[in-house]
Each structure stands twice: as C-alpha cells, then as structure tokens.
Amino acid sequence: MADRKQELEGLRDELIERFDRYKAHKEQRNGPLDKDVEDQSIEVVNDEVIEALQQEAEDELCQVMHALKRIEAGEGDDCERCGEPIDGRRLAALPYTTVCRDCADL
Ligand SMILES: [Zn+2]
C-alpha cells in the first residue's frame, strides 16, 4: 500500500507539471496574431487539443488526490461504493481508482 501511495504521489506531481505546461502554452499564445491564415487555423486546432488535454490532466489530478485522501484515511483499498476490497490487480493497473470493478461497470 505504501507503494501505491508513492506511485500516486509521483503521478500527482507529474499531472501538476503537465497542467502547468498546458497553461503556460495557452498564455504564451495570447500574443499578437501576426501569422498567415493557415498557421492560425492550425493553432486553433492545437488550442482545442491543449484545452482537452488540460481538462483531462485536471480530471485525473482530482481523481488522484481523491484516491490519496482515501489511502491516508486508511480506506484506500476498499471500494467507495460497496465497501468491498478492490482487487489488487485492478489497483495495480489503475492506482487512482476508488471503486471496485463491479461498481465501475454500473
Ligand atoms: Zn464496489
């Protein structure tokens, strides 16, 4: 379980870094539009992709923080919905999950 916590903390730091990078990228883009039309349309697409990636990193970060909180409370290996222990292989594959396979399928 200590391993899973370490793994989640590493994941958390990585996600924060990723999130900051997307944010910095977007802020940099707010300069003057001095490029040709083709370039601009490519950048609009990039912005949408960055936006989606940033949202994804944020969602994942929330999930990781939530899982860490449950581990710290001593209930990290139990399903949040039904209270049954979560399968170890599932935790290994998805360290930030807080529900068992049955509940995740609902
Ligand atoms: Zn469950």
Residues whose N, C-alpha, C, O or C-beta is under 5 A from the ligand:
A	BS01	ZN	C79 R81 C82 G83 C100 C103
